[in-house]
Amino acid sequence: MNARLLAPELRPIADKVRSGARISDEDAMVLYASRDLNGIGRIANVVRERINGNVATFIHNRYINYSNICLLSCQFCAFGAKKREEHAYEMAAPEIVATVREALLQGITEIHMVGGLHPTLPGEWYLGLLRDLRALDPDLVIKAFTAVEIRHLADRIFKLPLRETLILLKENGLGAITGGGAEIFDQEIRDKICKGKETADEWAEVHRVWHQLGGRSTCTMLYGHIETAAHRVDHLRRLRELQDETGGFTGFIPFAFEPDGARPALKDIPHATAHEELRNLAISRIYLDNIGHITGYWISLGLPAAQVSLSFGVDDLHGTIMEEKIFHMAGAHTPQQQTAASLEKAILAAGRIPMQRDSFYRRIADTQTPAP
Ligand code: SF4
């Protein structure tokens, strides 16, 4: 990296990153204020190359959104519905099993399953479904539930402490938990965009306990709504601190708010620009020096911008997905699925080596790493 090509405010940060030092919150604020997007991307690529070399990964997975019926009414969410609403739905467990059976024939290694906070589905419905999915293929990783779903299961459905709930879910087949529901951690922002959802500390506690049980999870950030750069830095700092403590996060997946389907209070906010999305990904890569992987979520970015993000610190393009509902109900215009071939092609064209990965970001071709 040629320091003379960087804007002056970026040079001290580049020096820190080159020497392997951690950047501060103040540095992150300088990055968010800088207009030198290419310079930020160059610095992010130093971290990406150090951690991941020239490989970029993707996973062969399928999404399942088992029900959108939800007790909460987050302002940004077009997916959640009350039981009485016309677009409310609930998949039957045999339908989910049949869908996953079919996806297994197409080579998936993971299902990614989340839903709303359903008021009446009994605990045995969740446990039986996990067992039935597990029985389809013991190697299939069932990555399921956001932190708020797990708290809902613990408090209202199983009526068990958090740790015991996670143990129960694990014993019945849960392989990894998803990073959703993190939104932006600042409580004032949460009160405006997702009132009633778990606090940042409650979100972190679910992941902390899961990590203590030997589990792994991803983490996310929903940005581009009413938050400021300082809120984003606060969010990244909390994730970095928790990762220092547990080491259990495998990857970070930031995505931009989709305004089209949002409730009136958030509707007039323009969608984040590609410039902002690339900048946020690159800053995340620089700041989160202890998280192995940064995902360019093509569902939100679109595949062309996700491909460009591979030059802005990103080393993973998520997966085939096969049927995405949450972003599309919110108005996303991106496709609902990708083939493995299209993800490989995008990675190759960006000058990286494509590699299929598993749910823990281990390269499928690399069998040296023991399972967590
Ligand atoms: S974001 Fe999740 S918790 Fe909030 S309303 Fe939508 S489905 Fe419910």
Residues whose N, C-alpha, C, O or C-beta is under 5 A from the ligand:
A	BS01	SF4	C70 L72 S73 C74 C77 G80 G115 G116 L117
